[in-house]
Amino acid sequence: MEPDKEELQKSIDEMYPEEPVAEDAPEEVIEKVEDEKSKDEVVADAKPEAKPEVKFESQPIAETPKPKKSKKALVFVVVLAIVLLLAAGAGAVWYFVFNKPAVMNNGGTTQNNTVATETDPDLLKMITPTTGETWLPAPVAIDSQGLMTAEILNPTDQAYIDYFQVGSRAGNEIIAVSMPTPGMTATYLFERSPAGVFTYISRPDGLAVYNEQTETYSAQEIVSTVVIDKAIHYDTLSIPKTFTLDDKGSVAMAPTSPTVGYFYVSPSDYSGPTVTVTHTLVKQLGKNALMKSESLNITTGLISVGYFIKTALNTDIGLRYEPLDVSLLNYQWSEGTQWTTGDSLKAMTYGCGGFGSSIVTKSTALTDADVKTVGKSGNGLTVYGFTSMDNPLLIKAYDEYKQAAQYDMVSYQGGLIESISQFADQHAVVLFKDINNQWLVYARTQLSPQGACAKPVVYLYPATAQTVRVKVGADVKVSDPLYNPATGWTAFAQPNGQLTVNGTEYGSLFWEGPGYGQYPSISGGTVVRQSDVISTIRQQLAEQGLNATETNEFVDYWQDQIPNKPYVRLTWFNTAQMNQLAPLYISPKPDTMIRVFLDMGGLDSPISIPAQNLTSIPRNGFTVVEWGGLSSKKLY
């Protein structure tokens, strides 16, 4: 809308009025002003307008004579220019406010542009690929294409082999297949030509070093009619050696083995009332995103931190994050026990999930006053211990050590450590201040619990008697009946839960070992007196839908592993969380899946934690039930 000319001119006159001449002004100034007034009077006699008119219409320059400039017209031009600049500035502010780089929390999307300051040529190629691939915003599920030998040998295996259309390149469709392999789920990439010919892309990461033996194994998983190509790669899936995390120089490193990752799952899709996990965007790298994962353990106050790439393929690839060298071989200690060992440090986490070097634990409660220098790492970095033996983190670590050591003395060098001060002198907990002034907390591997997923028991209740195949996404160490890592279990199952495996009858399938997924965080549960643990467990199992037989068998196994403390924290993981920690692949696919897992923690005094809302689901059709828990003792 065009502004009112008279109103705008009036506003300018009010903002810039003619200033009167001071009575004591110098004579030459008074004469100059009077002279200007006489000139204005001459102009007034020649034109009826008392003030110059503001011209808004544009006119051809060649046909418009230059108007004579007056003071007010000049002032107006200056003010108008300022107004335009302010408007442009406001527009820029509006743009950057409403188009600023978005934070991806719990799997949300992001709209910010690629960071333009990257200089690594491999990273720049990943940001701006030259290999011609494009990816769909999200995988599109499609029918089985019959590319995997497992589904040909066992057609029912199609129940847990998933096919997706994910992108295109050079006129070909890119197809991804997600299939469980011994211990984990693998993602295979294929290209389908317009003529329908399938090619297996065996080396999609152009920067990785491939293992011929692993490639041979992978090739055996694919039907012989598929062409195997080792030359085609995708720049967007070629992972550089390092990623800069912040302006201080923190870095995360590529995984040691080539991988395209596993299809990304947002925490909001699997988190129950007991999990506090966030995924935050660190920087956008073209169609890929460098992400930070954090989860809180409410009993220790520690935050587990890790980094991963959320790829353009919509998979996540875990990065190695090692601010401190974890091998203790070349550490030099200025305090405490001077021992030489091949031991190492790990994040001060526990559980039965896959951690490796991808996670560190940080404390927001530690201060400089809480620590003292105890030595240097192999790389010359200063490491610290606690100044006080009353520090809650040190006490927690020592309690867990004692509980684990009473079950398995062989796992701990030198026998049982009798006091917390000796425990500290053995550098059981090592502290490190990173370049961002965050306190990281590490535990010495040999003096911390080697947690295991203890005795998960699987019950099968098909609607009709049938053969059922079961595979576990975990490193199964102990099992009954014997578990085959390549094929899992094959059982003939009755509707009443009776199983026959290799001619022997069983009531359930039992396994132990670490899962390959991330262990859920502890951020809720129930705190009860030692005397109330069993009754509370029975009540909470019923709330989650377990029947009397399943509940009794759970209690029979776990009652001897209840922490010997005045109070006990009970935290339950649900089906969705267990499917991330150690997924079950069952064929034919069940109609109902109920998985419960108990994490117990001993306490000297009660603590306040968020309560869990435990629920059950109806048992419809083919139903699978599994219970298990975290053991603090060495199981294998």
C-alpha positions in Angstrom: 0.0 0.0 0.0 1.4 3.4 -1.0 1.9 5.7 2.0 0.0 9.0 2.2 2.3 11.7 0.8 1.0 14.6 2.8 1.1 12.6 6.1 4.7 11.5 5.4 5.8 15.0 4.6 4.1 16.3 7.8 5.9 13.6 9.8 9.2 14.7 8.4 8.5 18.4 9.2 7.6 17.4 12.7 10.8 15.3 13.1 13.1 18.0 11.6 11.6 21.5 12.4 13.3 24.7 11.5 15.5 25.5 14.5 15.4 29.2 15.7 18.6 31.1 15.8 19.9 31.7 19.3 19.9 35.3 20.5 23.6 35.3 21.2 24.6 33.7 17.9 27.5 35.4 16.0 26.5 38.2 13.7 27.8 36.3 10.6 25.5 33.4 11.4 22.5 35.7 11.8 23.2 37.4 8.5 23.5 34.0 6.8 20.1 32.9 8.1 18.4 36.1 7.1 19.9 35.8 3.7 18.5 32.2 3.4 15.1 33.5 4.6 15.0 36.2 1.8 15.8 33.5 -0.8 12.9 31.4 0.5 10.6 34.4 0.2 11.5 34.8 -3.4 10.7 31.2 -4.1 7.4 31.6 -2.2 6.4 34.5 -4.5 7.2 32.3 -7.5 5.4 29.2 -6.3 2.2 28.8 -4.2 3.5 25.8 -2.3 5.2 26.7 1.0 7.0 23.4 1.2 8.6 21.2 -1.5 6.4 18.3 -2.6 7.7 14.8 -2.1 7.8 13.0 -5.4 7.0 9.2 -5.2 6.3 8.5 -8.9 9.3 7.4 -10.9 9.9 9.3 -14.2 12.3 8.8 -17.1 15.6 10.4 -16.2 16.2 11.8 -19.6 12.9 13.7 -19.6 13.0 14.9 -16.0 15.1 18.0 -15.2 17.0 17.9 -12.0 14.9 19.6 -9.3 16.5 22.2 -7.1 17.5 20.7 -3.8 16.2 22.2 -0.6 17.2 21.3 2.9 14.0 19.6 3.7 14.0 17.5 0.5 17.5 16.4 1.3 16.5 15.6 4.9 13.6 13.5 3.5 15.9 11.6 1.2 18.2 10.7 4.0 15.4 9.7 6.3 13.8 7.6 3.5 17.1 5.8 3.0 17.4 5.1 6.7 13.8 3.7 6.7 14.6 1.4 3.8 17.8 0.2 5.4 15.9 -0.5 8.6 13.3 -2.4 6.7 15.9 -4.5 4.9 17.6 -5.2 8.3 14.3 -6.2 9.8 13.7 -8.5 6.8 17.1 -10.1 7.4 16.4 -10.6 11.1 13.0 -12.1 10.3 14.7 -14.5 7.8 17.4 -15.7 10.1 15.0 -16.0 13.1 12.5 -18.1 11.2 15.0 -20.0 9.0 17.8 -20.6 11.6 19.5 -24.0 11.8 17.0 -26.3 13.4 17.9 -28.6 16.3 16.9 -32.2 15.7 15.5 -33.5 19.0 14.1 -36.9 19.2 14.4 -37.5 15.5 12.9 -34.2 14.2 13.7 -32.8 10.8 16.1 -30.0 10.0 16.1 -27.3 7.4 19.4 -25.6 7.8 22.0 -25.5 5.1 25.4 -27.2 4.9 28.1 -25.8 7.1 30.3 -23.9 4.6 33.5 -23.8 6.7 34.5 -27.5 6.2 37.8 -28.0 4.5 38.4 -31.8 4.5 38.1 -32.8 0.8 36.5 -36.1 1.8 33.9 -34.4 3.9 33.2 -31.8 1.2 32.7 -34.7 -1.3 30.2 -36.2 1.2 28.4 -32.9 1.5 28.4 -32.3 -2.3 28.5 -35.8 -3.8 29.8 -36.4 -7.3 28.5 -40.0 -7.7 25.0 -39.0 -8.8 22.9 -40.7 -6.1 19.7 -39.2 -4.8 17.8 -40.5 -1.8 14.1 -40.5 -0.9 13.1 -38.5 2.2 12.2 -41.8 3.9 12.5 -45.5 2.9 9.4 -46.9 1.2 8.6 -50.5 2.1 8.2 -52.8 -0.9 7.5 -56.5 -1.3 10.3 -59.0 -1.1 12.4 -59.2 -4.3 13.8 -62.6 -3.5 17.4 -61.4 -3.3 18.5 -63.2 -0.1 19.4 -66.9 0.1 17.8 -67.2 3.6 14.3 -66.5 2.3 14.8 -69.0 -0.6 15.9 -71.7 1.8 13.3 -70.8 4.4 10.4 -68.9 2.8 9.0 -68.1 6.3 12.1 -66.0 6.9 10.6 -63.3 4.8 8.7 -62.3 8.0 11.9 -60.5 9.2 13.7 -59.6 6.0 12.5 -56.1 5.0 12.8 -54.5 1.6 12.8 -50.7 0.9 13.1 -48.4 -2.1 15.5 -45.7 -0.9 16.8 -43.8 -3.9 18.1 -43.8 -7.4 21.4 -43.4 -9.4 22.0 -43.3 -13.1 18.5 -44.4 -13.9 18.6 -47.3 -11.5 16.5 -47.7 -8.4 18.4 -48.2 -5.1 16.9 -51.0 -3.0 17.9 -51.6 0.7 17.4 -54.9 2.4 17.4 -55.1 6.2 18.2 -58.7 7.5 19.4 -60.2 10.7 22.8 -61.8 10.6 24.6 -63.5 13.5 24.3 -61.0 16.4 23.0 -58.0 14.5 20.9 -56.6 11.7 22.8 -55.9 8.4 21.7 -53.5 5.7 22.4 -54.6 2.1 22.2 -52.2 -0.9 21.2 -53.1 -4.4 20.6 -51.3 -7.7 17.8 -52.4 -10.0 18.1 -51.4 -13.7 15.1 -50.4 -15.8 15.3 -53.9 -17.3 15.0 -55.4 -13.9 18.6 -56.6 -13.4 19.8 -56.4 -9.8 23.3 -55.5 -8.8 24.6 -55.9 -5.2 26.7 -52.8 -4.2 29.3 -54.5 -2.0 31.4 -51.4 -1.4 29.1 -48.4 -1.0 31.6 -46.6 1.2 34.4 -45.3 -1.1 36.7 -44.4 1.8 36.5 -47.7 3.8 39.0 -50.6 3.8 37.1 -53.8 3.0 37.8 -57.2 4.3 37.7 -59.9 1.7 36.6 -62.5 4.1 33.7 -60.4 5.3 32.7 -59.7 1.7 32.8 -63.4 0.8 30.4 -64.1 3.7 28.1 -61.3 2.6 28.1 -62.6 -1.0 26.9 -66.0 0.3 23.8 -64.3 1.7 22.8 -63.1 -1.8 21.2 -65.3 -4.5 23.5 -66.3 -7.4 21.5 -64.4 -10.1 22.5 -61.1 -8.6 25.5 -59.3 -10.1 28.1 -58.3 -7.4 29.8 -54.9 -8.0 32.9 -53.7 -6.1 33.4 -50.5 -8.1 30.2 -48.5 -7.5 30.2 -46.4 -4.4 28.2 -43.4 -3.0 29.9 -40.2 -1.9 27.1 -39.5 0.6 27.8 -42.9 2.3 31.6 -42.5 2.2 32.6 -41.7 5.8 35.6 -39.4 6.3 38.2 -40.4 9.0 37.3 -37.6 11.4 34.5 -35.1 12.1 35.1 -31.8 14.0 32.5 -31.5 16.7 33.0 -27.9 18.0 35.3 -24.9 17.7 37.5 -26.2 20.4 38.7 -29.1 18.2 36.8 -32.1 19.6 36.6 -34.9 17.1 34.7 -38.1 16.4 36.2 -40.8 14.2 34.8 -43.1 11.6 34.0 -46.7 12.6 36.8 -49.2 12.2 34.7 -51.4 9.9 32.8 -50.2 6.8 29.0 -50.0 7.3 26.0 -48.2 5.9 24.4 -48.3 9.4 21.0 -49.4 10.5 17.8 -47.7 9.7 17.4 -44.7 12.1 14.9 -45.0 14.9 13.9 -41.8 16.7 13.9 -42.0 20.6 10.3 -41.0 20.5 9.5 -44.2 18.6 10.9 -46.6 21.1 11.3 -44.7 24.4 9.0 -45.7 27.2 8.4 -43.9 30.5 11.9 -45.0 31.7 14.1 -43.5 29.0 15.5 -40.0 28.7 17.3 -39.9 25.4 17.9 -36.9 23.1 19.3 -36.7 19.6 20.6 -33.2 18.8 21.9 -31.9 15.5 25.5 -30.8 15.7 25.9 -29.7 12.1 24.2 -30.4 8.8 26.5 -31.9 6.2 24.6 -31.8 2.9 22.0 -34.5 3.1 23.7 -36.1 6.1 23.6 -34.9 9.7 26.2 -35.1 12.4 24.2 -36.0 15.5 24.8 -36.1 19.3 23.1 -38.6 21.5 22.7 -38.1 25.2 21.0 -40.2 27.9 20.7 -39.6 31.6 21.1 -42.2 34.4 19.1 -40.9 37.3 20.8 -43.1 39.9 24.3 -41.8 39.1 23.5 -38.4 37.6 25.9 -39.3 34.7 25.0 -38.5 31.1 26.1 -40.9 28.4 27.3 -39.1 25.3 27.8 -40.4 21.8 27.9 -39.2 18.2 26.6 -40.6 15.0 25.9 -39.8 11.3 22.3 -39.8 10.3 22.8 -40.5 6.7 20.9 -39.4 3.6 19.9 -43.1 3.4 18.1 -42.6 6.7 20.4 -44.9 8.6 22.6 -44.1 11.5 26.4 -44.8 11.6 27.9 -44.7 15.1 31.2 -42.8 15.4 34.1 -43.4 17.7 34.4 -40.8 20.4 37.7 -41.0 22.4 38.7 -37.7 24.1 41.0 -39.8 26.4 43.1 -42.8 25.3 41.5 -45.7 27.0 44.4 -48.2 27.0 46.1 -48.1 30.4 49.3 -49.7 29.1 51.4 -46.5 29.0 49.8 -44.5 31.8 52.1 -42.9 34.3 50.7 -42.6 37.8 51.9 -39.9 40.3 49.6 -41.2 43.0 48.1 -44.5 43.9 49.2 -48.0 42.9 51.9 -48.2 40.3 50.9 -51.3 38.4 51.5 -52.3 34.8 48.6 -54.0 33.1 46.9 -54.5 29.8 43.7 -53.2 31.3 41.7 -50.4 29.8 39.1 -47.7 30.7 35.5 -47.6 29.7 32.6 -45.2 30.1 31.2 -45.5 33.6 28.0 -47.1 32.3 26.7 -50.5 33.0 24.2 -52.8 31.3 24.3 -55.4 28.7 24.3 -53.4 25.5 26.9 -52.5 22.9 29.0 -49.5 24.1 32.6 -49.9 22.7 34.4 -46.6 22.2 31.3 -44.8 20.9 30.2 -43.5 24.3 31.6 -41.5 27.2 30.0 -40.5 30.4 30.1 -37.0 31.8 29.2 -35.5 35.2 27.7 -32.0 35.6 28.1 -32.2 39.4 31.9 -32.5 39.6 34.0 -29.4 40.3 37.7 -28.8 40.4 37.5 -29.0 44.2 36.3 -32.6 44.0 39.4 -33.9 42.1 43.2 -34.2 42.4 45.8 -35.1 39.8 46.9 -38.7 39.9 48.8 -39.2 36.6 49.2 -38.8 32.9 47.7 -40.8 30.1 49.7 -42.5 27.4 49.2 -39.4 25.3 50.4 -37.1 28.1 46.9 -35.9 29.2 46.4 -35.2 32.9 44.0 -37.6 34.7 42.4 -37.2 38.1 41.0 -39.0 41.0 38.7 -38.0 43.9 39.9 -35.9 46.8 37.2 -37.4 49.1 36.3 -41.0 49.7 32.7 -39.8 50.3 32.1 -38.8 46.7 28.8 -40.5 45.6 30.3 -41.6 42.3 33.2 -43.4 44.0 30.9 -45.0 46.5 28.5 -46.2 43.8 31.4 -47.7 41.8 32.8 -49.5 44.9 29.4 -50.9 45.8 28.9 -52.3 42.3 32.4 -53.7 42.4 31.8 -55.5 45.7 28.5 -56.9 44.6 30.0 -58.3 41.4 33.2 -59.6 43.1 31.3 -61.7 45.6 30.0 -63.8 42.6 33.2 -64.1 40.6 36.5 -63.5 42.3 38.4 -64.8 39.3 37.5 -61.7 37.2 39.2 -59.3 39.6 43.0 -59.2 39.9 44.5 -59.5 43.4 41.4 -60.7 45.2 38.7 -58.6 46.9 39.6 -55.0 47.6 38.7 -54.4 51.2 38.3 -50.6 51.4 37.1 -47.8 49.3 40.5 -46.0 49.7 42.3 -49.0 48.2 39.7 -49.1 45.5 40.5 -45.5 44.7 44.3 -46.2 44.8 43.8 -48.9 42.2 42.5 -46.1 39.8 39.2 -47.9 39.6 37.6 -44.6 38.6 39.5 -42.1 36.4 38.4 -38.6 35.8 39.3 -36.4 32.8 38.6 -32.8 32.0 38.1 -32.4 28.2 38.9 -29.4 26.1 35.3 -28.1 26.7 35.9 -28.2 30.5 33.5 -31.1 30.9 34.3 -33.7 33.5 34.3 -37.2 32.0 34.1 -40.2 34.2 35.8 -43.6 33.3 35.9 -46.9 35.1 38.7 -49.4 35.0 37.4 -52.4 33.1 38.7 -55.1 35.5 37.2 -53.4 38.5 33.7 -52.7 37.2 30.8 -55.0 36.7 30.7 -57.0 33.5 27.0 -56.8 33.0 25.1 -59.4 31.1 21.5 -59.8 29.9 20.8 -62.6 32.3 18.5 -65.5 31.5 16.1 -64.0 29.0 13.5 -66.7 28.7 11.3 -66.8 25.5 7.8 -68.4 25.5 6.1 -69.2 22.2 2.3 -69.5 22.1 1.2 -70.0 18.4 -2.5 -70.2 17.6 -2.0 -73.6 16.0 0.9 -76.1 16.3 3.6 -75.1 13.9 7.4 -74.8 13.3 8.8 -71.5 14.6 12.3 -70.1 14.0 13.8 -67.6 16.5 17.0 -65.5 16.2 18.3 -63.0 18.7 20.1 -59.7 18.0 22.7 -60.4 20.7 26.0 -62.2 21.2 24.5 -65.3 22.8 27.1 -66.9 25.1 24.9 -69.4 27.0 21.7 -71.0 25.8 19.3 -73.9 26.3 18.6 -75.5 23.9 21.8 -74.8 22.1 21.6 -71.7 20.0 23.2 -71.6 16.5 24.4 -68.0 15.7 23.8 -68.5 12.0 20.3 -70.0 12.1 19.0 -69.5 15.7 16.5 -72.0 17.1 14.0 -74.1 15.2 11.2 -75.3 17.5 7.9 -77.1 17.0 5.6 -75.0 19.2 2.2 -76.0 20.6 -0.5 -73.4 21.6 0.1 -74.3 25.3 3.7 -73.2 25.0 5.3 -76.7 24.8 8.3 -76.7 22.5 10.2 -79.5 20.8 13.7 -78.8 19.7 15.8 -81.6 18.1 13.5 -84.2 19.7 13.7 -82.8 23.2 10.8 -81.0 25.0 11.2 -77.6 26.6 8.9 -75.1 28.2 10.9 -72.1 26.8 14.0 -70.9 25.0 16.8 -69.5 27.3 19.8 -67.3 26.3 22.4 -65.1 28.0 24.8 -62.5 26.6 25.2 -58.9 25.7 22.8 -57.2 23.2 24.2 -55.3 20.3 22.0 -52.3 20.8 22.4 -49.5 23.3 21.3 -50.2 26.8 18.4 -48.0 27.8 18.9 -45.2 30.3 17.7 -45.3 33.9 15.4 -42.4 34.5 12.5 -43.9 36.4 11.2 -46.8 38.3 10.1 -47.8 41.8 12.1 -47.7 45.1 11.0 -50.2 47.7 12.3 -51.6 50.9 14.3 -54.9 50.7 11.4 -56.7 52.3 8.9 -55.6 49.7 10.9 -56.4 46.6 9.4 -59.8 45.8 5.8 -58.7 46.2 6.4 -55.6 44.2 8.0 -57.6 41.4 5.0 -60.0 41.3 2.5 -57.1 41.2 4.5 -55.3 38.4 4.8 -58.4 36.3 1.1 -58.8 36.4 0.6 -55.2 35.4 2.7 -55.9 32.3 0.6 -58.9 31.3 2.6 -61.9 32.5 0.7 -65.0 33.7 1.2 -66.9 36.9 3.6 -69.5 35.4 5.8 -66.8 33.8 5.8 -64.8 37.0 6.7 -67.7 39.2 9.6 -68.7 37.0 10.9 -65.1 36.9 10.8 -64.9 40.7 12.4 -68.3 41.2 15.5 -67.1 39.2 15.8 -63.5 40.3 15.1 -63.7 44.0 18.7 -64.7 44.7 20.1 -61.8 42.8 18.3 -59.0 44.6 20.9 -56.4 45.7 21.7 -56.8 49.4 20.8 -53.2 50.4 18.1 -51.7 52.6 16.3 -50.3 49.5 16.1 -51.5 45.9 15.3 -49.6 42.7 13.2 -51.6 40.2 13.3 -50.3 36.7 11.5 -52.1 33.8 12.3 -52.0 30.1 9.5 -52.5 27.7 9.1 -54.3 24.4 10.1 -51.4 22.2 13.3 -50.8 24.3 14.2 -54.5 24.2 13.7 -54.5 20.5 16.5 -51.9 20.3 18.8 -53.6 22.8 18.5 -57.2 21.5 15.8 -57.6 18.9 14.0 -61.0 18.4 13.5 -62.2 14.8 10.7 -64.7 14.8 9.2 -66.6 11.8 6.3 -66.7 11.3 5.9 -63.2 12.6 4.0 -63.1 16.0 0.7 -61.2 16.3 1.6 -60.1 19.9 5.0 -59.5 21.5 5.5 -58.9 25.2 9.0 -58.4 26.4 9.9 -57.2 30.0 13.4 -56.7 31.4 14.3 -55.8 35.0 17.2 -53.5 36.1 17.7 -53.5 39.9 19.9 -51.2 41.9 20.7 -51.4 45.6 20.4 -48.2 47.7 21.4 -47.3 51.3 18.6 -44.8 51.5 15.5 -44.1 49.4 15.7 -41.7 46.5 12.9 -39.9 44.6 12.6 -41.0 41.0 9.7 -40.7 38.4 7.3 -43.6 38.6 6.8 -45.9 35.6 3.4 -46.4 34.0 3.4 -50.1 33.5 0.8 -51.4 31.0 -0.2 -54.7 29.4 -1.6 -55.5 26.0 -4.1 -58.2 25.1 -2.7 -61.6 23.9 -4.1 -62.0 20.4 -3.1 -64.6 17.9 0.4 -66.0 17.9 1.9 -64.5 21.2 5.5 -64.4 22.2 6.5 -63.5 25.8 10.0 -62.9 27.1 11.4 -61.9 30.5 14.9 -61.2 31.6 17.1 -58.9 33.6 20.5 -57.4 34.2 22.9 -59.5 36.2 25.9 -58.0 38.0 27.8 -61.2 38.1 29.9 -62.8 35.4 27.8 -65.4 33.6 30.3 -66.8 31.1 
